[in-house]
Amino acid sequence: MSESIRLSRRQVLGSTAIAGIASSLASDSKAAHHAGKPKATLKKGSVILFQGDSITDAGRNKKDPKPNEQKSFGKGYAWMAASQLLVSNPGHKLTAHNRGISGNKVHQLADRWDKDCLDLKPDVLSILVGVNDIWHGLNGRYDGTVKTYEGDLDALLKRTRKALPKVQLVICEPFVLKCGAVNDNWFPEFDKYRAASKKLADSHGAVFVPFQYMFDEAIKFAPPSHWAGDGVHPSSHGASLMAHFLLESLEVS
């Protein structure tokens, strides 16, 4: 196959195939089950907050973050999802924040939770966290376990519900793709973190976004490195797919 043909196929996968993958996911029984579940609702004047680690951070400006500002959102899925919400619903006067910070584990979210979550009083709170909780353990920088992850996240969600009883929670499934930094050493332990996030979403009445399942379907269309070169941080193609799938969990009324 010529290099020009390879490039052409790669360009297609980076654009029009997103719609094809989304359509495929929508017709699948598990994804359809996800789509049929109750959604988090944004109304006029609603505030939405994206929280997490580097996947959410995506290079955002952290010195003086402002709502609804591109440089305060970085270049990842949170920016793409927030942009779509703001552009599609100008009359709703939505406020969107990104407070993801690279390298964070759950206990580090907790350390900054008052300033970076509770004080912002979100109506919808999306949380994607977990990959560092296992990754930093694998490379010897952290001694937490999946029980630590589950306990810390459970406590954080309870704290959030107590302070913001009407907040609508969206728990995003941590995910990895087998390439780059991700190898067989991650498994089966990583699947326990995924299961813990789903368990907590159910117990706290949160909307659950199954990102791992989404990427497992996506690699049928393109190799893992297309979606996340190091297996953890999404490419623009991976982030675009994440934004689309996350928006399927929200509705604007």
C-alpha positions in Angstrom: 0.0 0.0 0.0 1.4 3.4 -0.9 2.1 6.0 1.7 -0.3 8.4 0.1 -3.1 5.9 0.5 -2.2 5.3 4.1 -2.3 9.1 4.7 -5.7 9.3 3.0 -7.1 6.6 5.2 -5.7 8.2 8.3 -7.3 11.5 7.4 -10.6 9.8 6.9 -10.3 8.1 10.3 -9.6 11.4 11.9 -12.8 13.0 10.7 -15.7 11.3 9.0 -15.1 8.0 10.8 -16.0 9.6 14.1 -19.6 9.7 13.0 -19.4 6.1 11.8 -18.1 4.9 15.2 -20.7 6.9 17.0 -23.4 5.3 14.9 -22.0 1.9 15.5 -21.9 2.5 19.2 -25.4 3.8 19.2 -26.7 0.6 17.6 -24.8 -1.7 20.0 -26.8 -3.1 22.8 -24.5 -2.0 25.6 -24.1 1.5 24.2 -27.8 1.7 23.5 -28.4 0.8 27.2 -26.1 3.7 28.1 -27.9 6.0 25.8 -31.3 5.0 27.2 -30.4 5.8 30.8 -31.4 9.1 32.5 -29.2 12.0 31.5 -27.9 15.0 33.4 -29.9 18.0 32.5 -28.6 21.5 31.8 -31.2 24.4 32.1 -30.9 28.1 31.5 -28.1 29.5 33.6 -26.7 26.0 34.6 -23.1 25.6 35.6 -21.1 22.5 34.4 -17.8 21.6 35.8 -15.3 19.1 34.3 -12.9 17.6 36.9 -10.1 15.1 36.7 -6.4 14.6 35.7 -4.3 15.4 32.6 -6.9 13.9 30.3 -9.3 16.6 31.4 -6.6 19.3 32.0 -5.3 18.9 28.4 -2.9 21.8 28.7 -5.3 24.4 30.0 -4.3 27.7 31.6 -4.3 27.1 35.3 -2.9 30.5 36.5 -6.1 32.4 36.1 -8.8 30.1 34.7 -12.0 31.7 33.5 -15.3 30.1 32.5 -16.2 29.6 28.9 -12.7 30.5 27.8 -10.8 28.3 25.4 -7.3 28.7 26.9 -8.8 27.8 30.3 -10.1 24.5 28.9 -7.0 23.3 27.0 -7.4 21.2 23.9 -9.1 18.0 25.1 -12.5 16.4 25.4 -13.7 18.9 28.0 -13.0 21.9 25.7 -14.7 20.1 22.8 -17.8 19.1 24.8 -18.1 22.6 26.4 -17.7 24.3 23.1 -20.5 22.3 21.6 -22.8 23.0 24.5 -22.1 26.7 24.4 -22.4 27.1 20.6 -25.5 25.0 20.3 -27.3 26.7 23.2 -26.5 30.4 23.2 -29.7 31.4 24.8 -29.2 29.2 27.8 -26.3 31.3 29.1 -24.4 28.2 30.3 -21.3 28.5 32.4 -18.6 25.8 31.9 -15.5 25.3 34.0 -12.5 23.0 33.6 -10.5 22.2 36.8 -8.6 19.1 35.7 -5.0 19.0 36.8 -2.3 16.7 35.3 -1.1 13.9 37.5 -4.0 14.0 40.0 -5.3 11.0 41.8 -8.5 11.0 43.8 -6.9 12.2 47.1 -5.4 15.2 45.2 -8.8 16.2 43.9 -10.0 16.0 47.5 -7.2 18.4 48.7 -8.5 21.1 46.3 -12.2 20.3 46.3 -13.5 23.3 48.1 -11.9 25.8 45.7 -12.0 23.8 42.5 -15.5 22.3 42.9 -17.7 23.3 45.8 -17.1 27.0 45.6 -18.1 26.9 41.8 -21.5 25.4 42.7 -21.9 23.2 39.6 -25.3 22.0 38.6 -23.6 19.2 36.6 -20.3 17.8 37.7 -18.3 15.4 35.4 -15.4 13.5 37.0 -12.8 11.4 35.1 -10.1 10.1 37.4 -8.4 6.8 38.1 -5.6 6.2 35.6 -3.0 7.8 37.8 -4.2 5.9 40.8 -3.0 2.7 39.1 -0.2 4.1 36.9 1.7 5.8 39.7 1.5 2.5 41.6 2.9 0.6 38.7 5.9 2.9 38.4 6.6 3.0 42.2 5.4 6.5 42.9 2.3 5.6 44.8 1.2 2.8 47.2 -2.5 3.1 46.8 -4.7 0.2 45.8 -8.1 -0.2 44.1 -9.6 -0.2 47.6 -7.9 3.2 48.2 -9.3 4.5 44.9 -12.8 3.3 45.7 -12.7 4.6 49.3 -11.3 8.0 48.3 -13.8 8.5 45.5 -16.7 7.3 47.6 -15.8 9.8 50.3 -15.4 12.6 47.7 -18.8 12.0 46.2 -20.4 11.9 49.7 -18.8 15.2 50.6 -20.0 16.7 47.3 -23.6 15.5 47.8 -23.6 16.9 51.4 -22.4 20.3 50.2 -24.4 20.4 46.9 -27.4 18.1 47.4 -28.9 19.0 44.0 -25.8 18.4 42.0 -26.1 16.0 39.1 -23.0 13.7 39.0 -21.5 12.3 35.9 -18.9 9.6 36.5 -16.6 8.8 33.6 -15.1 5.4 33.4 -11.2 5.4 33.5 -9.8 3.9 30.3 -6.5 2.8 28.7 -5.6 1.5 25.3 -2.9 -1.2 24.8 -0.1 0.8 23.3 2.7 3.1 24.5 3.0 3.0 28.2 0.2 0.5 28.6 1.1 -3.2 28.6 -0.1 -6.5 30.1 1.2 -5.5 33.5 -1.8 -3.2 33.8 -4.2 -6.1 33.8 -6.4 -7.5 35.2 -5.9 -4.9 38.0 -7.0 -1.9 35.9 -10.3 -3.6 35.2 -11.0 -3.4 39.0 -10.7 0.4 38.9 -13.2 0.5 36.0 -15.6 -1.7 38.0 -15.2 0.5 41.1 -16.1 3.6 39.1 -19.3 1.9 37.8 -20.1 0.6 41.3 -19.8 4.1 42.7 -21.8 5.7 39.9 -24.6 3.3 40.6 -24.5 3.8 44.4 -24.5 7.6 44.1 -27.2 7.9 41.5 -24.7 9.3 38.9 -24.8 9.1 35.2 -22.1 6.7 34.0 -20.1 7.2 30.8 -18.4 4.0 29.7 -15.3 5.3 28.0 -13.4 2.0 28.0 -16.2 0.3 26.2 -16.3 3.2 23.7 -12.5 2.8 23.0 -12.8 -0.9 22.8 -15.2 -0.4 20.0 -13.1 2.4 18.4 -10.1 0.1 17.9 -12.1 -1.9 15.5 -11.9 1.1 13.2 -8.3 2.2 13.9 -5.4 1.0 16.0 -5.1 2.0 19.6 -2.3 4.5 18.9 -4.6 6.5 16.6 -6.8 7.2 19.6 -4.1 7.6 22.3 -0.5 7.4 21.3 0.8 6.5 24.8 -2.2 4.5 25.7 -3.5 7.0 28.2 -3.7 10.5 26.8 -6.2 10.8 23.9 -5.2 12.3 20.5 -7.5 14.9 19.0 -9.4 12.0 17.4 -9.8 10.2 20.8 -10.8 13.4 22.5 -13.4 14.2 19.8 -14.9 10.8 20.3 -14.9 11.2 24.1 -16.7 14.6 23.8 -19.3 13.1 21.5 -20.0 10.2 23.8 -20.0 12.4 26.9 -22.6 14.8 25.3 -24.8 11.7 24.8 -25.1 11.7 28.6 -26.3 15.3 28.8 -29.4 17.1 27.7 -30.3 20.7 27.6 -33.9 21.7 28.4 
